Amino acid sequence: MGDTDVIGVIDGHNDLAWAARQIRGYRVGGLDDPAHPVAGLHTDLPRLVAGGVQGQFWSVWVDPQLTGAQQVTGTLEQIDFVQRLVAGYPDTLELAATAADARRIAGQGRIASFIGVEGGAQIDGSMAVLRQYARLGARYLTLTWSRTTDWADSATDAPRHDGLSSFGVEVVREMNRIGMVVDLAHVAPSTMRDALAASTRPVMVSHSATLALCDHPRNVPDDVISRIGQGGGVVMVAFVPSFVSQARHDWVEAGEVGEPPTVGIAQVADHMDHVREVAGVSAVGIGADYDGTGSMPQGLDDVSHYQQLLAELSRRGWSRADLEAAGHRNVLRVVEASDPDYRAFMRGDAPQPDPQALAPAVDLTD
């Protein structure tokens, strides 16, 4: 692929917001200088443009060391960063709430900026908090992060519910009602299957890889990939080395002794090939997890390198239509399937919620 063959990318997951909290005190300035990339970041505006990024789901994640209402406060601070980031660079970024927004923004040569909430603990057990995130523009919720919550089992923690609790099922139903996409990254396979059974809308996996190629608990088993594809959803393949390389995962599990096994573009492409083989090209997407992990595969060092991955897929026989589907069309289709629900919710004429969705999470006690 030459310079004139750039394929637009909408990435499902980028952790710049938390990285900016840690190393920049949430400052948004200085992310637009091509001569001076910010040390320690995978992401800045010139590199996004160089990578052909036309849309980004900015993750708003909160460390689980913060608990309860602190999770809500932390999430609001994260959303505030994304909103200030977009406002600080209006010639390059614009907030997007719907697929139509994303297409319009990309057509104007800017980057559509979606918000995704990365962890069910961040609603602090309150459907009202979930609804407020949606009103602030969040279009997906990852049902757990790396710890099991009071209502959903995580892939990397001890199970407590055999998937979703009854409250967790109600969360999925409320998300459907208000137009938030259900994200199955980080959750246990049992939670994936329960959420697929409960959801009436297509779901996404914002940043994971395939369990068949790398036996990491964060990866998605084939039966789930198949069901996601059958339901019109998308599996957005992460670039995290220990997700895409069994040797790298084994090295991490053994204590990271010695030099890490090399991971490259081809191994990420293998996972995208596998999703295609199991569920069809319409189920494939990209969710790199830039600025959410310490290292990336060789050749995918930062957000300027998406086109190299797409070039590898092209060499494997993927057509331009296939590449556009995986690069951006599939995830837009998933968002668009919930857009009518989201618009109705924002207008105030969505169907009435289940009474359980109105119950307060906190109350007065004697």
N, C-alpha and C positions, 0 to 999 in steps of 0.2 A: 504494500500500500504506500503510495506517495503522499506528499503534503496535501494534494488536492482531494485525497480520499479519506479525510478525517471522518470517523464515525462518532456521532454525539454520544456521550456517556452520561447516564444518570446513576450515580453511585448510591447504594442503599444505606451507607453508614460511614461517618467520619467523626472522630472525637476531638476535633479542633477546640471545641468549647471547653472541655475539661483541661486539655493541654494548655490552653491560654490562661486558665485559672491558675495552673501550677507554676508556669514559667514566666507569665507576663502580667500577672495581677489583673487579668481580664481586660487589658488594653487592646483596642482594635487597630490602633495606628501602626504604621510600619509594615503592613502585610502586602504592600503593593509595589515594592522596590525590586525589580528583577535582578539588579546587581548585588543585592544584599539579602538573600533569603534568611529568615530568622533561624538562628541555630537551635537545633532540637526539635524542629517541626517538619513534618512531611508535607505540610499544606501552606500555601499562600496563593494570592490571586494570580500572579504571572504563571505559576506552575499549573494551576487549575486550567487556565486558558490554553497553555501548551499541551495539556493532556486531552484536550477536546471535551472537557466537562461542560455539559449544558444544564446539568441539574445535580443537586447534592442534597441528600437527607443529612442534616446536621444533627448528630446525636446529642441529646441533653441527658447526661448520665450523672448519677450521684453516688459517691463511694458509700458502701454499706456501713462504714464506721459511723456515718450519720444515720440516725434512726428516727422513726416516727415523724413528727412535724418538721424535723430538720431535713428530712428527705424532700418534703414539699418546698421548703424555703430554698434548698439547694437547687431544685429543679427550676424554680422561678428565676433564680440567679443565672442559671444556664440559658434559659429562654431569653432573658434580658440581654445576655451576651450576643446571641444569634441575631436578635433584633437590632442591636447597636452595630454589629458587624455589617449587616445588610445596609443599614442607614448610612454607615460611614463610607460605603463604596457604591453609590447609586448608579454609576456608569457601568458597573460590572455585575452587581448582584441585585436581585429583587426577591422578596418573599413570595412564595407560591403556596396556595392552599388547595388547588385542584389541578387535574391534568390539563385542563384548558389553560390555566395560568402558566403552567410549565411550557406548553407549546408556544404560547404568545411570547413569553420572556425569551425563550431560545430563539424564536424568530427575529427578535430584536437584537440578538447578539449578546445577551447577558446570561447569567447563570441563575436558574430557578432554585431558590433556597427553601426547601421543606424542613420541617422540624419533626423529629422522632424521639419519643421518650423511651429510654432504654432501661426499663425495669418496673415491674408491677408494684414493688415496694414503694415506688415514688408517688403512688396515689394515697398511701397511708390508710388503706382500707376504706376509702371514701369514694363513692361514685360521683359525688359532687365535685371532688378534686379532679377526677377523670374528665368530667364535662368542662371544667374550667380550662384544663390543658387544651382541649379541643377548641374552645373559644379563642385561645391564644394562638391557634394555628397548628397545633400538633396533629399530625395525620396518622401516626402509628404509635402503638404502645407495645414494647417487648414485654411479654407476660412475666418473665423473671429476668434477673441478671444471674450472677453466679451462685446465689444463695436461694434456697427454697423459702418461699414466702408463706404467709398464713393461708394462702389459697391456691398455690401452684408450685409444683415440684420443678426444681432446677436440674439441668443436666450434670452439674458439678457439685451437688450437695446431696445429703441424705434425703430420700423421699419421705413425705409425710402424708400425702393425699392419694397416692396411686394415680397421679395426674393432676386434674383440677378438682378442687372442692366444689360444693354446690354454689358457693359464692363466686368462685372462679368462673363457673359456667355463666352465671349472671353477668359477670364483667364482660365476657365475650359477647353476650347478647346486647348489652348496653353499648359496647363498641360498635356493633353492627347498626344499632339504632341511630347513633350519632355520627356515623361515617368515619370512625377511626379504624384503620387497617390493623388486623391482628398479626403481630410479628412473633414468629416461633423460634428465632435465634435464642440461644441460651437455655431453652427449656428441655426437660426430659422427654424422651420419646413418648412416654405415657401422656404427658401434657400435650404434646403435639397432636396425638390421636384424639384426645378429648376435645381439644379446641377445634379440630377439623370437624368432629361430629356436631359441635355446638354452633359453629359459624355458618351463617347463611350467605356470606360474602367471601370472595377469594381472599386468601391469606398470603403473607410473604414470609420469607426467611431473610432478614436484612443482611446478615453476615455470618455465614457458616460454610462448611464444605461437606463432602460426601463421606459417610461412614464406610462405605464399601472400599474406598481407596485409602483411607487413613482412619484407624481405629481410635479416634479422639472422641471423648464424650460430648464435645460441642458439635459434632457433625451429625448429619441427617441420614437416617436409614432409608433404604430404597423404597420400602412400602410407603413411607411418608412422602418421599419425593414424588412417587407415582400418584398418590392421592392429591397432593398439592397441584400437580399438573392437571389431573382430571377435573379439579375444581376451578381451574383458571388462574391459579396462583403462580408465584415465582420464587425460585430458590436463588438468592444472590450470593455468589461464591466469594468468600473472603480470601485474602492473600496471606493470612497469618501463616508463617512457615510451619508451625507445629500442627496446624489444621490440614495442610496440603501434603505434607511429607511424613510417612510413617517413620523413617529414620530420624527425622528431626523430633518428632513426638517422643520416640523411644529415648533419644538423647536427653530431652528435658526430664522425662520421668526418671532417668537414671542419675539425675543430679547435675546435669550440664557440665560434665567433666571433659576437659580437652576441647578441641576445636569442634564447632557445630557442623553437622552434615550440611553440605551445600544444597540450597533450594533455589530453583529458577522458574522462569516464566512457563516452561513446558509443564511443570507439575500443576500450576494453577489451571492451565488450559486442559489438562487431563480431567480435572474435576468438572469443568464446564462441559467437556465432552460427555462425561458420565451422566450429568443431569439431563443432557439432551438425549442420550441413549435410553434412559429410564422413563422420561416424561415428555420428551419432545422439545424442540427448540423454543417453543412458546413458554417454557417453564424456566428458562435460563436468564440470570441476571448477574450483576456485579455489585458486591458490597465489600469493598477492600478492607475496611477497618484501619485506614490511615490515621495516625496520631492516637490510636488506641492500643498499639502494641510496639514493642521496642525495636523490632527488626522486620524487614520485608525481604521477599525473594530478590535475588540478584536480577537486575533489569527492571524491577518494579519498585525502585527505592523511594519514590515519592509520587505525588499526584500528577506529575508530568508524563507518566509512562503508560497510561492506559492503551495508547495506540500500538505499542509494541506487543501487548497481549493480544489485541485484536488482529494484528498482523500474523501472529503465530496461528491463530484460529483460521485465518484466511489461507495460510499455507496448508492447513489440514483439510481444506475443502469447504469451509463455511462460505456461503455466498454473502454478498453485500446485504441482502434482505435478512439473512440469518444474523449477521453482525449487528444490524440496526435493531433487530428484535432483542438480542441479548444486551446491547448497549443501552437502550432506553425505551423501546416500544413496549416491552413486556411489563416493566414496572409501571409505566403510565397506564396500561390497561387495567392493572390491579387497582391502582388509585382511582381510576375513573369509574370502576364498578361500585365504589362506595361514595363517589362524588354526589349523586342525588341525595343520599342520606345526609351527608355533611351539609349540603346547601339547605336542606329542609330544617335541620337542627339549627343552623345559624340564623335562618329566617324566623324560627320559632314555631314552625308548623309541622314538625316531625310527629310521628305517632307518640302517644303518651307512654312514658316509661313504665316498666313493671314497678309496683309499689316498693319492692325490695331495693330498687335502685334509688329510691328517695329517702331511705332510712338514714338518719345521721350516724356517722361513725364515732362521734363523741357526744356525750350527753351529760347533763347535770347529775351529780350523785349527792347523797346525803353526807 
